Amino acid sequence: MARGIVRKLLPRLRGRGDAPRVPAHPHDDRLPVRPTAQQLRDATAVVESRRGRNADELAALLLAVDRDGDPGLVAGTEQFLLRAQPRVWLMLDVATRRTWPRAPRWSEVAVRRLSRGESSPLGLTVAAFHPDGHVREAAVAQLAGLHGTLALPVLTLRASDWVPQVRDRARSALERHLAEPSAAVLVAAVALALALGERREGRWLADRVDTVFREGPVESLTGALAVPDRHTRRAAHLTALAAGRFDLAHMLHAAQHDDDLLTRIRCAEAAVRAAAAANTVDLVRPLLSSGTAVIRAEAVHALAREGDITPAVAALTDRNPIVRSVAQAALRRAGSDPAEQYRRLVMTSFPEPGAIAGLGETGTADDAGLVPSWLDHPRSRGRAETVRTLRRLGAAHPDTLSALLTDSSGAVTRQVAIALRPWASRLDLPLLRELLSASNPQHIRMAAYRLLHERDTWTRLLIDLELVADPSPLMRGRARGDIAAWLTREAATTYSTPQGRTADTLTRHLRDAEEALGPDQVRLLRFHLGLEPPSTA
């Protein structure tokens, strides 16, 4: 039957009045000469990255590999296609269709080979991307009879084809595969089917997959949950959860061990609901040790709701603010003041950073005296939380915090810069300029830059102009970006202009920065600052 369909192609292709002139020699086709496996790997990497805007190079390489017929390279190419991401398949579908007209001679030969049933799985794959619907239909007819899994992603793509005959033939073949799908079928087709779901004709297969996960054999669902592709596992979990196909043990296991964040969260939520409905909330206790904050918070909340606030007390010092917030709310509902707990905790030897943070979240200004001793906490996170807590309690003062601008931790200096921002205009300018020096570590320079940036408009622009040619790409990019932002959003509403020595210094810096910024941007800066260009005399 498949061969009969293909035999109808040759007369039709020969009879087309608008067919392009066929080159005299196969090498006149605009395809790569003797492609290599390395070229295929490189082209695939570009397509897989977000830098790859199209897959034209990869499509041309595939046609060339099929044309040359080297058995080793053909086999290797088929294996790489089996491992390709959905993004690669989607882009290849478009790019190969665009590439076939560049190889009219090979197109004719490939169609003849197709009509004789001599195409390899790779040949059938690229033929299924042909711009002529009859060729695609013939390729699909032969792919439907293949037992290898390379046929599945191609059939998946053609199941959303715009030509009904092609689309229907691909769907018929896929129906047979999805009747009792194996793990290999799910790996090859499901991720791509989900990616096609937004296409006009792509929803059919996504709905069929959804039906398999919701109502299909347990073996099919189990196979989908074991595949490496996280999108397939996520779809299987979410659909099966909605259909109530999982027991509590499976939900708890997935919540703790699946490597997909959304799957873990949804399974944890479902496990808590199921445990509450069955009056077995104590079974969710293992979720308290989850590495995912939302799941820990869910477990703390569920147990507290059942009257067990011991996990909430333990979670007061959790490293994540979401978990601490849930724990604090649980204690309040139980009639306890979390601030009292935190006051006791910060008075112990080397309190947990979460305890210091919790006091800032629940305490009052009267608690500020309990905190400064931990500015030299042995852990950088403890010092950072101390700075943050002092700011929250209204006790962040330059006399207390300025020394930490040279801390060895970027997390600490970042918090100090945030805390001292309201004081920026009163901070020691020479000290900040010294910290901005290129001899200092970058996190110290960045903290000084943030505070100088907040000081006043002219200091901000002077510092930016000094840094536009800085050796550090980060500092250089930050300064150039800030200048561009000022010109775009603030320059037109800056109604004053620099005067005296400030104006002279800005004029000099603008002259020095012209090579880095370009004459147009410098000219625009001079205009908004009301500065005359330097004399050329």
ZIMOUR-V561478 format. One record per backbone hydrogen bond with DSSP energy under -1.0 kcal/mol. NH is the residue of the N-H (numbers start at 1). CO is the residue of the C=O. Records with the same first field share a line. If there is no record, write none. Layout:
NH: CO / CO
This chain:
5: 1
6: 2
7: 3
9: 6
13: 9
14: 10
15: 11
19: 16
28: 25
29: 26
30: 102
31: 29
40: 36
41: 37
42: 38
43: 39
44: 40
45: 41
46: 42
47: 43
48: 44
49: 45
52: 46
59: 55
60: 56
61: 57
62: 58
63: 59
64: 60
65: 61
66: 62
67: 63
68: 64
69: 65
74: 70
75: 71
76: 72
77: 73
78: 74
79: 75
80: 76
81: 77
82: 78
83: 79
89: 85
90: 86
91: 87
92: 88
93: 89
95: 91
96: 92
98: 94
99: 95
100: 96
102: 99
103: 100
107: 103
108: 104
109: 105
110: 106
111: 107
112: 108
113: 109
114: 110
115: 111
116: 112
117: 114
118: 113
124: 120
125: 121
126: 122
127: 123
128: 124
130: 127
136: 132
137: 133
138: 134
139: 135
140: 136
141: 137
142: 138
143: 139
144: 140
145: 142
146: 143
155: 151
156: 152
157: 153
158: 154
159: 155
160: 157
161: 158
167: 163
168: 164
169: 165
170: 166
171: 167
172: 168
173: 169
174: 170
175: 171
176: 172
177: 173
178: 174
186: 182
187: 183
188: 184
189: 185
190: 186
193: 189
194: 190
195: 191
196: 192
197: 194
199: 196
206: 202
207: 203
208: 204
209: 205
210: 206
211: 207
212: 208
213: 209
214: 210
215: 211
216: 212
221: 217
222: 218
223: 219
224: 220
225: 221
233: 229
234: 230
235: 231
236: 232
237: 233
238: 234
239: 235
240: 236
241: 237
242: 238
243: 239
244: 241
245: 240
251: 247
252: 248
253: 249
254: 250
255: 251
256: 252
257: 253
258: 254
264: 260
265: 261
266: 262
267: 263
268: 264
269: 265
270: 266
271: 267
272: 268
273: 269
274: 270
275: 271
276: 272
277: 273
278: 274
279: 276
280: 275
283: 280
284: 281
285: 282
287: 284
288: 285
289: 286
290: 287
296: 292
297: 293
298: 294
299: 295
300: 296
301: 297
302: 298
303: 299
304: 300
305: 301
307: 304
308: 303
313: 309
314: 310
315: 311
318: 315
324: 320
325: 321
326: 322
327: 323
328: 324
329: 325
330: 326
331: 327
332: 328
333: 329
334: 330
335: 332
336: 331
341: 337
342: 338
343: 339
344: 340
345: 341
346: 342
348: 345
355: 352
356: 352
357: 353
358: 354
359: 355
360: 356
361: 357
362: 358
363: 359
367: 364
368: 365
370: 367
371: 368
374: 371
375: 372
377: 374
383: 379
384: 380
385: 381
386: 382
387: 383
388: 384
389: 385
390: 386
391: 387
392: 388
393: 389
394: 391
395: 390
400: 397
401: 397
402: 398
404: 401
405: 402
406: 403
407: 404
413: 409
414: 410
415: 411
416: 412
417: 413
418: 414
419: 415
420: 416
423: 420
424: 421
426: 423
427: 424
432: 428
433: 429
434: 430
435: 431
436: 432
437: 434
440: 437
445: 441
446: 442
447: 443
448: 444
449: 445
450: 446
451: 447
452: 448
453: 449
454: 450
460: 456
461: 457
462: 458
463: 459
464: 460
465: 461
466: 462
467: 463
470: 467
476: 472
477: 473
478: 474
479: 475
480: 476
481: 477
482: 478
483: 479
484: 480
485: 481
486: 482
487: 483
488: 484
489: 485
490: 486
491: 486
493: 490
494: 491
495: 493
502: 499
504: 500
505: 501
506: 502
507: 503
508: 504
509: 505
510: 506
511: 507
512: 508
513: 509
517: 513
518: 514
522: 518
523: 519
524: 520
525: 521
526: 522
527: 523
528: 524
529: 525
531: 526
